Amino acid sequence: MERDPTLELIAQIQAGNRVDESSAELFRKFRPGVQSFFVRKGFSTEDSRDLTQDVFLRVFKGIDTFRRESRFERWLWEIAAHIYFNEVRRRRTEKRDGLEQSLDAPVESDDGISPAPAISSSDPSPEEQVIKGQQLAFFRAALQELPDQMRRCCLLRYEKGLKYQEIAIVMKISIETVKAHLHQARKRLAARLETRRENDS
């Protein structure tokens, strides 16, 4: 039987072997398709990058629960779809509450594959629990290197599960500032992940 390279990467992560390298390889392999999915759903390139980072933060947080007899791609697209629906609901809620939401014009792309996963039930926020596990060690280390305000935004978002509006209230800053901090933090995390992958290769 032909071996599945993706499942082998996941097996390495779950076993605690070559965690950083295998996680970086999964990210590199599937990031373009996931980002293209959000672009085709009408999100700006910047927002699509942010949502893609949310997807992979959740993937790496929950990868120990993935059973390798099923297809990783299906599990990944289910997570991407949940992130998508959560973001759509969040934006609708902000619009109903009269909050200003800055949306860039959507960018069209034909890259990647557009999944159509079936969602049978609502899902808890992907940032409800503390980011933990060996597979996220490089994310935690990178968080400690962020500027204080940016790091606090990340902790409130990913550890405490607060929404953008709630973070803005707690920190007494604008929602746009919260979004900017989180966007910059994701870029730095992605850069660190890529650097680690290159160093390990």
Secondary structure, 3 states (H helix, E strand, C coil): CCCCHHHHHHHHHHHCCCHHHHHHHHHHHHHHHHHHHHHHCCCCHHHHHHHHHHHHHHHHHHHHHCCCCCCHHHHHHHHHHHHHHHHHHHHHHHHHCCCCCCCCCCCCCCCCCCCCCCCCCCCCCCCCCCCCCHHHHHHHHHHHCCCHHHHHHHHHHHHCCCCHHHHHHHHCCCHHHHHHHHHHHHHHHHHHHHHHHHHHC
